[in-house]
Amino acid sequence: MNLKLLDIGIIVLYLATMVVIGWVLRKKARQNKESYLMGGKKLPWYMLGMSDASDMFDISGTMWMVALCFVYGMKSIWIPWLWPVFNQVFLMMFLSKWLRRSNATTGAEWLATRFGKTGTGIRASHNVVVAFALLSCLGFLAYGFVGLGKFIEMFVPWENVKDYVPFAVSPQFVPHFYGIVFTLFAMFYSILGGMHSIVLGDFIKYIIMTVACVSVAVIAMVNLKGHSLNVPAGWENPFFGWKLNLDWSQSAAPDANNKISSDGFGIFGLFFMMMLFKGIFASLAGPAPNYDMQKILSTRSPKEATKMSGFVSIILLPIRYSLIIGVTVLALLYYNQMNLGPAGKTDFERILPAAINNFLPTGLLGLVLTGLLGAFMGTFSGTVNAAQAYIVNDIYLKYVNPNASTKRIISMNYLAGISVVTLGILLGLMVADVNTVLQWIVSGLYGGYIAANMFKWYWWRFNANGFFWGMMCGILPAIALAVLKHFSVLQGLDLYYWPLLFVLSLIGCVLGTYAAPPTERTVLKNFYRTVRPWGFWGPVHKEVMAEDPAFEPNKRFKLDMFNVVLGIIGQCCLTILPMYVVLWLKLPLLITIGILLVIILILKRTWWNKLEN
């Protein structure tokens, strides 16, 4: 264990600060439901944006992305399109303001603005989106829990701890034990202080992470200067052909070829097209019902919601990738000094903790470790907050006790938070690794989400019945996929099953829609006036214009799509820029900066100057 007293002191101070924040802000959070779940919708957009970015900077995802960067080099910047990361660009350009105009508390409550409160399928559509939200939240909790445990195990070997633990822990459950310990800290401050403590905690964590990430990047640059990396040809090139064509057999880590084969990314052109196809539809569907949606709904206005979503990529990607490329460079330079598993069975997800444990000086090690622990706690607390919102707002207050007092509502939030954390831990005990649960969430579970949530924005005839059947026809096969893969009945990437899940959901949407009458015209017209979407709204548009000739419809489709394309290119530039800096690649760096400056100037005129009040 390389942790010294200074490192341990930094970590303990951070954990104590988080506990104090939760305790101090508990009274402010308990004023009412909106204050607890959404910060009273009074928090500034840049604080919410920083909080949202911090929540996306999680340990499990960073471990996964470092492993990708090590094996795939510059080409690894495309693989996070599995989420897809560019959904933030769609939110920035138009979807965040559409969502915020509803003035809802959760995604399930938002459905009432689109489909109404009574009618065929209304209750079923409400229930299915709550079920999806809770299922995805539990999946993310398990995902973060597993990553945290593997991470801590590298710094605190069980041999040094077991004599102080009054019960036996099997070796395979040591990571889970560590996960439970730190989960309890995150649970305390997030449940007590609600959104107020989450945002403040995320702000502190972001400052720590910025210092830590830049420091790691500088150390990597200093160590790399005058040396070369023993990597395959094409590793420093972000562009690719139909096949990946990375051969590690004569390079630093020959076992990386086995990783490429097991990942199924060898035919990279097909993989990329599948990601892009899925990613566009997923982005058009809007944010999933998790912490990202809650932060958008918590902003003070639609304009601030738009700014917040744009701010996320700017403050997240350069800082996060400074750490990712910095750790990757250190791991490549000193690969033989790291213990990443037995020969031929390298666990590439251990690169992040192994590199920072072996190559960072005292003090900086504690700072980086604190930041990454904070990253877990931020993601965890944001996810718990989203789950609490659905349980309390969309189950308890809707079906159990609609007239509950503020005190009772806050108590139910506490109970809901504890229950969700417990279930997340239990699911985490059954998960083998980070990549397994990640692949299922982004490719399997979200395959059942996309079609129904895309239609709700752009097609007037789509109704609650179609939403319910579209979600059911996607979610149930996604669960079946996870079960069949668990028992090895099916093999291969979950992404390659996504088109089937999407088509099944699409069929459910269309058949369910035409099996029931259209949504009430009053509801549709109110939605069209309030949210002002573009899309296939012809009949509703005609009626609204007949009633109010002064109404200005949304004619920004072409401009929004133009801005989206520019935004995605700009996002890629923000991602790759710190990688070029650390690798001392001067000409590509200058080209990237030039492209980014041109995009900024154009978006200043086509997006920023046209933000609506």
VENCOR-V597001 format. One record per pair of residues at least 6 apart in sequence whose ideal C-beta (glycine too) atoms are under 8 Angstrom apart, sorted by the first residue. I is the first residue (numbers start at 0). J is the second residue. D is the distance in whole Angstrom. If there is no record, write none. Layout:
I_J_D ; I_J_D
This chain:
0_154_6 ; 0_155_6 ; 0_156_6 ; 0_159_6 ; 1_154_7 ; 1_356_5 ; 1_357_7 ; 1_364_7 ; 2_154_6 ; 2_155_7 ; 2_364_7 ; 2_365_7 ; 2_368_8 ; 3_361_5 ; 3_364_8 ; 3_365_8 ; 5_361_6 ; 5_362_5 ; 5_365_6 ; 6_361_6 ; 6_362_7 ; 6_364_5 ; 6_365_3 ; 6_368_7 ; 7_365_7 ; 8_365_7 ; 9_362_7 ; 9_365_4 ; 9_366_6 ; 9_368_8 ; 9_369_5 ; 10_365_6 ; 10_368_6 ; 10_369_5 ; 10_372_7 ; 13_203_8 ; 13_207_7 ; 13_369_5 ; 13_372_7 ; 13_373_6 ; 14_184_5 ; 14_372_8 ; 16_203_7 ; 17_184_6 ; 17_185_8 ; 17_187_8 ; 17_188_5 ; 17_200_6 ; 17_373_8 ; 17_376_7 ; 18_184_7 ; 18_187_6 ; 18_188_6 ; 20_188_6 ; 20_192_6 ; 20_196_5 ; 20_199_6 ; 20_200_6 ; 21_187_6 ; 21_188_3 ; 21_189_7 ; 21_190_8 ; 21_191_4 ; 21_192_4 ; 21_196_5 ; 22_188_8 ; 22_191_6 ; 22_192_8 ; 23_192_8 ; 24_191_8 ; 24_192_4 ; 24_193_8 ; 24_195_5 ; 24_196_5 ; 24_199_7 ; 25_191_5 ; 25_192_6 ; 25_196_8 ; 27_34_7 ; 27_192_8 ; 27_195_5 ; 28_34_6 ; 28_35_5 ; 28_191_7 ; 28_192_5 ; 28_193_4 ; 28_194_7 ; 28_195_5 ; 28_196_7 ; 28_409_8 ; 29_35_7 ; 29_405_7 ; 29_406_8 ; 29_409_5 ; 30_39_7 ; 30_405_8 ; 31_39_8 ; 31_405_5 ; 31_408_8 ; 32_104_8 ; 32_391_7 ; 32_392_7 ; 32_396_8 ; 32_405_7 ; 32_408_5 ; 32_409_8 ; 33_39_6 ; 33_40_6 ; 33_104_7 ; 34_193_7 ; 34_194_8 ; 34_195_7 ; 35_193_4 ; 35_194_7 ; 35_408_8 ; 35_409_6 ; 35_412_6 ; 36_104_6 ; 36_193_6 ; 36_194_6 ; 36_293_7 ; 36_384_7 ; 36_387_7 ; 36_388_5 ; 36_391_8 ; 36_392_7 ; 36_412_8 ; 37_104_7 ; 37_194_6 ; 37_293_7 ; 37_296_6 ; 37_297_4 ; 38_47_8 ; 38_193_8 ; 38_194_4 ; 38_195_5 ; 38_198_6 ; 38_297_6 ; 40_297_6 ; 40_298_7 ; 40_299_6 ; 41_299_7 ; 42_194_8 ; 42_195_8 ; 42_198_6 ; 42_297_6 ; 42_298_8 ; 42_299_8 ; 43_299_7 ; 43_303_8 ; 44_298_6 ; 44_299_7 ; 44_303_4 ; 44_304_7 ; 44_306_5 ; 44_307_4 ; 44_310_7 ; 45_306_8 ; 45_307_7 ; 45_310_6 ; 46_198_6 ; 46_202_6 ; 47_198_7 ; 47_294_5 ; 47_297_6 ; 47_298_6 ; 47_307_5 ; 48_294_8 ; 48_306_7 ; 48_307_4 ; 48_308_7 ; 48_309_8 ; 48_310_4 ; 48_311_5 ; 48_314_7 ; 49_201_6 ; 49_202_6 ; 49_205_5 ; 49_310_8 ; 49_314_6 ; 50_197_7 ; 50_198_4 ; 50_201_4 ; 50_202_7 ; 50_294_6 ; 50_377_7 ; 50_381_7 ; 51_290_7 ; 51_291_6 ; 51_294_4 ; 51_307_7 ; 51_308_8 ; 51_311_5 ; 51_381_8 ; 52_205_7 ; 52_310_8 ; 52_311_5 ; 52_314_5 ; 52_315_4 ; 53_201_4 ; 53_202_8 ; 53_204_5 ; 53_205_5 ; 53_208_7 ; 53_373_8 ; 53_374_7 ; 53_377_5 ; 54_201_7 ; 54_290_5 ; 54_291_8 ; 54_294_8 ; 54_377_5 ; 54_378_5 ; 54_381_4 ; 54_382_8 ; 55_291_8 ; 55_311_7 ; 55_315_6 ; 55_378_7 ; 56_205_8 ; 56_208_6 ; 56_315_6 ; 56_318_8 ; 56_319_6 ; 56_374_5 ; 56_377_7 ; 56_378_8 ; 57_143_6 ; 57_146_7 ; 57_374_5 ; 57_375_6 ; 57_377_8 ; 57_378_4 ; 58_143_7 ; 58_146_5 ; 58_147_5 ; 58_150_5 ; 58_371_5 ; 58_372_8 ; 58_374_5 ; 58_375_5 ; 58_378_8 ; 59_142_5 ; 59_143_5 ; 59_145_7 ; 59_146_3 ; 59_147_7 ; 59_375_8 ; 59_433_5 ; 59_437_7 ; 60_146_8 ; 60_437_8 ; 61_319_7 ; 61_322_7 ; 61_323_7 ; 61_351_6 ; 61_371_7 ; 61_374_7 ; 62_146_5 ; 62_149_7 ; 62_150_7 ; 62_348_5 ; 62_349_8 ; 62_350_8 ; 62_351_5 ; 62_352_7 ; 62_433_6 ; 63_146_8 ; 63_348_7 ; 63_433_5 ; 63_434_6 ; 63_437_6 ; 64_75_7 ; 64_79_7 ; 64_319_8 ; 64_323_5 ; 65_323_5 ; 65_326_5 ; 65_327_6 ; 65_330_8 ; 65_350_5 ; 65_351_4 ; 65_354_8 ; 66_258_8 ; 66_347_4 ; 66_348_5 ; 66_350_6 ; 66_351_8 ; 67_75_4 ; 67_78_5 ; 67_79_8 ; 68_75_5 ; 68_323_5 ; 68_324_6 ; 68_327_4 ; 69_252_7 ; 69_255_7 ; 69_327_5 ; 69_330_6 ; 69_331_7 ; 69_347_6 ; 69_350_6 ; 70_245_8 ; 70_247_8 ; 70_252_8 ; 70_255_5 ; 70_258_5 ; 70_259_6 ; 70_347_6 ; 71_78_7 ; 71_234_8 ; 71_243_7 ; 71_245_7 ; 71_259_8 ; 71_264_7 ; 72_230_6 ; 72_231_8 ; 72_233_7 ; 72_234_3 ; 72_235_6 ; 72_236_8 ; 72_245_7 ; 73_234_7 ; 73_235_6 ; 73_236_6 ; 73_237_4 ; 73_575_7 ; 73_578_7 ; 74_233_8 ; 74_234_8 ; 74_236_7 ; 74_237_6 ; 74_238_8 ; 74_239_5 ; 74_243_7 ; 74_245_8 ; 74_267_7 ; 76_237_6 ; 76_571_7 ; 76_574_5 ; 76_575_6 ; 76_578_8 ; 77_237_8 ; 77_239_8 ; 77_271_6 ; 77_274_7 ; 78_264_7 ; 78_274_8 ; 80_271_8 ; 80_274_4 ; 80_275_7 ; 80_278_5 ; 81_274_6 ; 81_278_8 ; 81_437_8 ; 81_438_8 ; 81_441_5 ; 81_442_7 ; 81_494_7 ; 82_278_8 ; 82_441_6 ; 83_274_7 ; 83_277_7 ; 83_278_3 ; 83_281_6 ; 83_282_6 ; 84_570_7 ; 85_278_6 ; 85_282_6 ; 85_566_8 ; 85_567_5 ; 85_570_6 ; 86_278_7 ; 86_281_6 ; 86_282_4 ; 86_286_7 ; 87_308_6 ; 87_309_8 ; 87_311_5 ; 87_312_5 ; 87_570_7 ; 88_282_7 ; 88_312_7 ; 88_563_6 ; 88_566_4 ; 88_567_5 ; 88_570_6 ; 89_282_4 ; 89_283_7 ; 89_285_8 ; 89_563_6 ; 90_285_8 ; 90_286_6 ; 90_291_8 ; 90_295_7 ; 90_305_8 ; 90_308_4 ; 91_305_6 ; 91_308_4 ; 91_309_4 ; 91_312_8 ; 91_566_6 ; 91_606_8 ; 92_305_8 ; 92_559_5 ; 92_562_5 ; 92_563_5 ; 92_566_6 ; 92_606_7 ; 93_305_8 ; 93_555_7 ; 93_559_5 ; 94_285_5 ; 94_286_7 ; 94_456_8 ; 95_295_5 ; 95_298_8 ; 95_301_7 ; 95_304_4 ; 95_305_5 ; 95_307_7 ; 95_308_4 ; 96_301_4 ; 96_302_7 ; 96_304_6 ; 96_305_5 ; 96_611_7 ; 97_285_8 ; 97_301_8 ; 97_456_7 ; 97_530_5 ; 97_531_7 ; 97_532_6 ; 98_109_7 ; 98_285_6 ; 98_286_7 ; 98_292_7 ; 98_295_5 ; 98_296_7 ; 98_304_7 ; 99_295_6 ; 99_296_7 ; 99_298_6 ; 99_300_7 ; 99_301_4 ; 99_303_8 ; 99_304_4 ; 100_301_5 ; 100_529_5 ; 100_530_5 ; 100_531_7 ; 101_109_5 ; 101_112_5 ; 101_296_8 ; 101_529_7 ; 101_530_7 ; 103_109_4 ; 103_111_8 ; 103_112_6 ; 103_296_6 ; 104_296_7 ; 104_388_6 ; 104_392_5 ; 105_132_8 ; 105_288_7 ; 105_292_8 ; 105_293_8 ; 105_296_7 ; 105_388_5 ; 105_389_6 ; 105_392_5 ; 105_393_6 ; 106_128_6 ; 106_132_6 ; 106_286_8 ; 106_288_4 ; 106_292_6 ; 106_389_8 ; 107_125_5 ; 107_128_5 ; 107_129_5 ; 107_132_7 ; 107_288_7 ; 107_389_6 ; 107_392_8 ; 107_393_4 ; 108_392_6 ; 108_393_6 ; 109_296_8 ; 110_121_8 ; 110_124_6 ; 110_125_6 ; 110_128_6 ; 110_455_8 ; 110_463_7 ; 110_466_7 ; 111_121_8 ; 111_125_8 ; 112_522_8 ; 112_525_8 ; 112_526_6 ; 112_529_7 ; 112_530_7 ; 113_455_6 ; 113_518_8 ; 113_522_8 ; 113_526_5 ; 114_120_8 ; 114_121_6 ; 114_124_6 ; 114_462_6 ; 114_463_4 ; 114_466_7 ; 114_518_5 ; 114_522_7 ; 115_121_6 ; 115_463_8 ; 115_518_6 ; 115_519_5 ; 115_522_4 ; 118_462_8 ; 118_463_6 ; 118_516_8 ; 118_518_7 ; 118_519_7 ; 119_462_7 ; 119_463_7 ; 119_464_5 ; 119_515_4 ; 119_516_7 ; 120_462_6 ; 120_463_4 ; 120_464_3 ; 120_465_8 ; 120_466_7 ; 120_467_5 ; 120_511_7 ; 120_515_6 ; 121_463_5 ; 123_463_7 ; 123_464_7 ; 123_467_4 ; 124_463_4 ; 124_464_7 ; 124_466_4 ; 124_467_5 ; 124_470_8 ; 125_393_7 ; 125_397_8 ; 127_466_8 ; 127_467_5 ; 127_470_4 ; 127_471_6 ; 127_474_7 ; 128_288_6 ; 128_466_8 ; 128_470_7 ; 129_389_5 ; 129_393_5 ; 129_394_6 ; 130_474_8 ; 131_288_7 ; 131_444_8 ; 131_447_7 ; 131_448_6 ; 131_470_6 ; 131_474_6 ; 132_287_8 ; 132_288_4 ; 132_289_7 ; 132_385_7 ; 132_386_7 ; 132_389_5 ; 133_386_6 ; 133_389_6 ; 133_390_7 ; 133_419_8 ; 134_444_7 ; 134_474_7 ; 135_287_6 ; 135_288_7 ; 135_289_6 ; 135_440_7 ; 135_444_6 ; 135_445_8 ; 136_289_6 ; 136_382_5 ; 136_383_8 ; 136_385_6 ; 136_386_4 ; 136_389_8 ; 136_419_7 ; 136_423_8 ; 137_386_8 ; 137_419_7 ; 137_422_6 ; 137_423_5 ; 137_426_6 ; 138_426_7 ; 138_436_6 ; 138_439_7 ; 138_440_5 ; 138_444_6 ; 139_289_7 ; 139_378_7 ; 139_382_5 ; 139_440_7 ; 140_379_7 ; 140_382_6 ; 140_383_7 ; 140_419_7 ; 140_420_7 ; 140_422_8 ; 140_423_3 ; 140_424_8 ; 140_426_7 ; 140_427_7 ; 141_423_6 ; 141_426_4 ; 141_427_4 ; 141_429_8 ; 141_430_5 ; 141_436_6 ; 142_430_7 ; 142_433_6 ; 142_436_4 ; 142_437_6 ; 142_440_7 ; 143_375_6 ; 143_378_5 ; 143_379_5 ; 143_382_7 ; 144_175_7 ; 144_178_5 ; 144_182_6 ; 144_379_8 ; 144_423_6 ; 144_424_6 ; 144_426_8 ; 144_427_3 ; 144_430_8 ; 145_174_7 ; 145_175_8 ; 145_178_7 ; 145_427_5 ; 145_430_5 ; 145_432_7 ; 145_433_6 ; 145_436_7 ; 146_348_8 ; 146_375_7 ; 146_433_5 ; 147_174_8 ; 147_177_7 ; 147_178_5 ; 147_181_6 ; 147_182_8 ; 147_372_8 ; 147_375_5 ; 148_173_7 ; 148_174_3 ; 148_175_5 ; 148_176_7 ; 148_177_5 ; 148_178_4 ; 148_427_8 ; 149_174_5 ; 149_348_6 ; 149_349_7 ; 149_352_7 ; 149_432_8 ; 149_433_7 ; 150_351_7 ; 150_352_5 ; 150_371_7 ; 150_375_8 ; 151_174_7 ; 151_177_4 ; 151_178_8 ; 151_181_7 ; 151_352_8 ; 152_173_6 ; 152_174_5 ; 152_177_6 ; 152_352_8 ; 153_349_6 ; 153_352_4 ; 153_353_6 ; 153_356_5 ; 154_352_7 ; 154_356_6 ; 154_368_7 ; 155_177_7 ; 157_168_7 ; 157_170_7 ; 157_173_5 ; 161_168_7 ; 164_176_8 ; 168_176_5 ; 172_428_7 ; 175_424_8 ; 175_427_6 ; 175_428_5 ; 178_424_7 ; 178_427_6 ; 179_424_6 ; 181_372_6 ; 181_375_7 ; 181_376_7 ; 182_379_7 ; 182_420_6 ; 182_423_8 ; 182_424_6 ; 184_376_7 ; 185_375_7 ; 185_376_4 ; 185_379_4 ; 185_380_5 ; 185_383_8 ; 186_379_8 ; 186_380_8 ; 186_383_7 ; 186_416_7 ; 186_417_7 ; 186_420_5 ; 188_196_5 ; 188_200_6 ; 188_376_8 ; 188_380_7 ; 189_196_7 ; 189_197_6 ; 189_200_8 ; 189_376_8 ; 189_379_7 ; 189_380_3 ; 189_381_8 ; 189_383_5 ; 189_384_6 ; 189_416_7 ; 190_383_7 ; 190_387_8 ; 190_412_7 ; 190_413_6 ; 190_416_4 ; 190_417_7 ; 192_199_8 ; 193_384_7 ; 193_412_7 ; 194_293_8 ; 194_297_6 ; 194_384_6 ; 196_380_8 ; 197_377_7 ; 197_380_5 ; 197_381_6 ; 197_384_6 ; 200_373_7 ; 200_376_7 ; 200_377_6 ; 200_380_7 ; 201_377_5 ; 201_381_8 ; 203_373_7 ; 204_370_6 ; 204_373_3 ; 204_374_7 ; 204_376_7 ; 204_377_5 ; 205_314_7 ; 207_366_6 ; 207_369_6 ; 207_370_4 ; 207_373_6 ; 208_318_6 ; 208_322_8 ; 208_370_4 ; 208_371_8 ; 208_373_7 ; 208_374_7 ; 209_318_5 ; 210_366_6 ; 210_370_8 ; 211_322_7 ; 211_363_7 ; 211_366_5 ; 211_367_4 ; 211_369_8 ; 211_370_4 ; 212_318_5 ; 212_319_7 ; 212_321_4 ; 212_322_4 ; 212_325_7 ; 212_370_8 ; 213_318_7 ; 213_321_6 ; 214_363_5 ; 214_366_7 ; 214_367_8 ; 215_321_7 ; 215_322_5 ; 215_325_4 ; 215_326_6 ; 215_329_8 ; 215_355_7 ; 215_359_7 ; 215_363_8 ; 215_367_6 ; 216_321_4 ; 216_322_7 ; 216_324_7 ; 216_325_4 ; 216_577_6 ; 216_580_7 ; 216_581_5 ; 217_325_8 ; 218_325_7 ; 218_329_7 ; 218_358_7 ; 218_359_7 ; 218_363_8 ; 219_324_7 ; 219_325_4 ; 219_326_7 ; 219_328_4 ; 219_329_5 ; 219_581_5 ; 220_325_8 ; 220_328_8 ; 220_580_7 ; 220_581_5 ; 220_583_7 ; 222_328_7 ; 222_329_6 ; 222_332_6 ; 222_358_8 ; 223_328_5 ; 223_332_7 ; 223_581_7 ; 223_582_7 ; 223_583_7 ; 224_583_7 ; 226_332_7 ; 228_234_8 ; 228_251_7 ; 228_328_7 ; 228_331_5 ; 228_332_7 ; 229_250_5 ; 229_251_4 ; 229_331_7 ; 230_250_6 ; 230_251_7 ; 230_331_7 ; 231_245_5 ; 231_246_5 ; 231_247_6 ; 231_249_8 ; 231_250_5 ; 232_246_8 ; 233_239_8 ; 233_244_6 ; 233_245_6 ; 234_245_7 ; 235_582_7 ; 235_584_7 ; 237_575_6 ; 239_267_5 ; 239_268_7 ; 239_271_7 ; 240_267_8 ; 240_268_7 ; 241_266_7 ; 241_267_7 ; 241_268_4 ; 241_269_8 ; 242_265_6 ; 242_266_6 ; 242_267_6 ; 242_268_7 ; 243_259_7 ; 243_264_6 ; 243_265_5 ; 243_266_8 ; 243_267_4 ; 245_255_8 ; 245_259_7 ; 246_256_7 ; 247_253_5 ; 247_254_8 ; 247_255_4 ; 247_256_5 ; 247_259_8 ; 248_256_6 ; 251_331_6 ; 251_334_5 ; 252_331_8 ; 252_334_6 ; 252_345_7 ; 254_342_8 ; 254_343_6 ; 254_344_7 ; 254_345_4 ; 255_345_8 ; 255_347_7 ; 257_343_7 ; 257_345_8 ; 258_345_7 ; 258_347_6 ; 259_265_6 ; 262_492_8 ; 263_270_7 ; 263_491_6 ; 263_492_5 ; 263_495_8 ; 264_270_5 ; 270_492_8 ; 270_494_7 ; 273_494_6 ; 273_495_7 ; 273_497_7 ; 273_498_8 ; 274_494_7 ; 276_498_8 ; 277_442_7 ; 277_446_8 ; 277_449_8 ; 277_494_7 ; 277_497_5 ; 277_501_8 ; 280_449_5 ; 280_450_8 ; 280_453_6 ; 280_501_7 ; 281_445_6 ; 281_448_8 ; 281_449_5 ; 283_453_5 ; 283_456_7 ; 283_457_8 ; 284_448_7 ; 284_449_5 ; 284_450_8 ; 284_452_4 ; 284_453_4 ; 284_456_8 ; 285_292_8 ; 285_452_6 ; 285_456_7 ; 286_292_4 ; 286_295_7 ; 287_445_7 ; 287_448_6 ; 288_385_7 ; 288_389_7 ; 289_381_8 ; 289_382_6 ; 289_385_5 ; 290_378_8 ; 290_381_3 ; 290_382_6 ; 290_384_7 ; 290_385_5 ; 292_385_7 ; 293_381_7 ; 293_384_6 ; 293_385_5 ; 293_388_6 ; 294_307_7 ; 294_381_8 ; 295_304_5 ; 295_307_7 ; 295_308_7 ; 298_304_4 ; 298_307_6 ; 300_612_8 ; 301_611_7 ; 302_610_5 ; 302_611_6 ; 302_612_6 ; 305_610_6 ; 306_610_7 ; 309_606_8 ; 312_569_8 ; 312_570_5 ; 312_573_6 ; 313_573_7 ; 316_570_7 ; 316_573_4 ; 316_574_5 ; 317_573_6 ; 317_574_8 ; 317_576_6 ; 317_577_5 ; 318_577_8 ; 320_574_6 ; 320_575_8 ; 320_576_8 ; 320_577_5 ; 320_578_6 ; 321_577_4 ; 321_580_8 ; 321_581_7 ; 322_367_8 ; 323_578_8 ; 324_577_6 ; 324_578_4 ; 324_581_5 ; 324_582_7 ; 325_581_6 ; 326_350_7 ; 326_351_6 ; 326_354_5 ; 326_355_6 ; 327_350_7 ; 328_581_6 ; 328_582_7 ; 329_354_5 ; 329_358_5 ; 330_337_7 ; 330_350_5 ; 330_353_7 ; 330_354_5 ; 333_354_8 ; 333_357_7 ; 333_358_6 ; 336_357_6 ; 337_350_7 ; 337_353_4 ; 337_354_7 ; 337_357_6 ; 338_353_7 ; 339_345_5 ; 339_346_6 ; 339_347_7 ; 339_349_5 ; 339_350_7 ; 339_353_6 ; 340_346_4 ; 340_349_7 ; 348_432_7 ; 348_433_6 ; 348_434_7 ; 355_364_6 ; 355_367_5 ; 355_368_7 ; 356_364_7 ; 359_367_6 ; 383_416_5 ; 383_419_6 ; 383_420_6 ; 386_415_7 ; 386_416_8 ; 386_419_4 ; 387_412_5 ; 387_415_5 ; 387_416_5 ; 387_419_7 ; 390_411_8 ; 390_415_4 ; 390_418_8 ; 390_419_7 ; 391_408_6 ; 391_411_5 ; 391_412_5 ; 391_415_6 ; 395_403_7 ; 395_408_8 ; 395_411_5 ; 395_415_8 ; 396_403_6 ; 396_408_7 ; 400_407_7 ; 403_411_7 ; 430_436_5 ; 438_492_7 ; 438_493_4 ; 438_494_7 ; 439_477_8 ; 439_480_8 ; 439_481_5 ; 439_484_8 ; 439_493_6 ; 441_493_8 ; 441_494_8 ; 442_492_7 ; 442_493_4 ; 442_494_4 ; 442_496_7 ; 442_497_5 ; 443_477_4 ; 443_480_5 ; 443_481_6 ; 443_493_5 ; 443_496_7 ; 443_497_8 ; 443_500_7 ; 444_474_7 ; 444_477_5 ; 446_473_6 ; 446_476_8 ; 446_477_6 ; 446_496_7 ; 446_497_5 ; 446_500_3 ; 446_501_6 ; 446_504_7 ; 447_470_6 ; 447_471_8 ; 447_472_7 ; 447_473_2 ; 447_474_4 ; 447_475_8 ; 447_476_7 ; 447_477_5 ; 447_500_6 ; 447_504_5 ; 448_470_7 ; 448_473_7 ; 448_474_8 ; 449_473_8 ; 449_501_6 ; 449_504_7 ; 450_469_5 ; 450_473_7 ; 450_501_6 ; 450_504_4 ; 450_505_5 ; 450_507_8 ; 450_508_5 ; 451_465_7 ; 451_466_5 ; 451_469_3 ; 451_470_5 ; 451_473_7 ; 451_504_6 ; 451_507_8 ; 451_508_5 ; 454_461_4 ; 454_465_7 ; 454_466_8 ; 454_469_7 ; 454_508_6 ; 454_512_8 ; 455_461_6 ; 455_466_6 ; 456_532_5 ; 456_534_6 ; 457_532_7 ; 457_533_8 ; 457_534_3 ; 457_535_6 ; 457_536_8 ; 458_534_6 ; 458_535_5 ; 459_517_8 ; 459_523_6 ; 459_527_8 ; 459_534_8 ; 459_535_6 ; 459_536_5 ; 459_537_7 ; 459_538_6 ; 459_539_5 ; 460_512_6 ; 460_517_6 ; 460_535_8 ; 461_508_7 ; 461_512_5 ; 462_511_8 ; 462_512_5 ; 462_515_6 ; 462_516_7 ; 462_517_6 ; 462_518_5 ; 463_515_8 ; 463_518_7 ; 464_511_5 ; 464_512_7 ; 464_514_6 ; 464_515_4 ; 465_507_8 ; 465_508_5 ; 465_509_7 ; 465_510_8 ; 465_511_4 ; 465_512_3 ; 465_513_8 ; 465_515_7 ; 466_508_7 ; 466_511_7 ; 467_511_6 ; 468_507_4 ; 468_508_7 ; 468_510_7 ; 468_511_3 ; 468_514_8 ; 469_504_5 ; 469_505_7 ; 469_507_4 ; 469_508_3 ; 469_511_6 ; 470_504_7 ; 470_507_8 ; 471_507_6 ; 472_503_5 ; 472_504_5 ; 472_506_6 ; 472_507_3 ; 472_508_8 ; 473_500_5 ; 473_501_7 ; 473_503_6 ; 473_504_3 ; 473_507_7 ; 476_499_7 ; 476_500_5 ; 476_503_6 ; 477_500_6 ; 480_489_7 ; 480_493_7 ; 480_496_6 ; 480_500_7 ; 483_489_4 ; 484_490_7 ; 484_493_7 ; 489_496_8 ; 517_523_8 ; 520_539_8 ; 520_542_7 ; 523_539_5 ; 524_539_6 ; 524_542_6 ; 524_543_5 ; 524_546_8 ; 527_536_6 ; 527_539_5 ; 527_540_7 ; 527_543_6 ; 528_543_6 ; 528_547_8 ; 528_550_7 ; 531_552_7 ; 531_553_5 ; 532_553_6 ; 533_552_8 ; 533_553_5 ; 533_554_7 ; 533_555_7 ; 533_556_4 ; 533_559_8 ; 540_552_6 ; 543_550_6 ; 543_552_8 ; 544_550_6 ; 544_552_7 ; 558_605_6 ; 558_609_8 ; 561_605_7 ; 562_602_6 ; 562_605_6 ; 562_606_5 ; 565_598_5 ; 565_601_6 ; 565_602_6 ; 565_605_8 ; 566_598_8 ; 566_602_7 ; 566_606_8 ; 568_594_7 ; 568_598_6 ; 569_594_8 ; 569_595_6 ; 569_598_4 ; 569_599_7 ; 569_602_7 ; 572_591_5 ; 572_592_8 ; 572_594_6 ; 572_595_4 ; 572_598_7 ; 573_595_7 ; 575_587_8 ; 575_591_6 ; 576_588_7 ; 576_591_5 ; 576_592_7 ; 576_595_7 ; 579_585_8 ; 579_587_5 ; 579_588_4 ; 579_591_6 ; 580_588_6
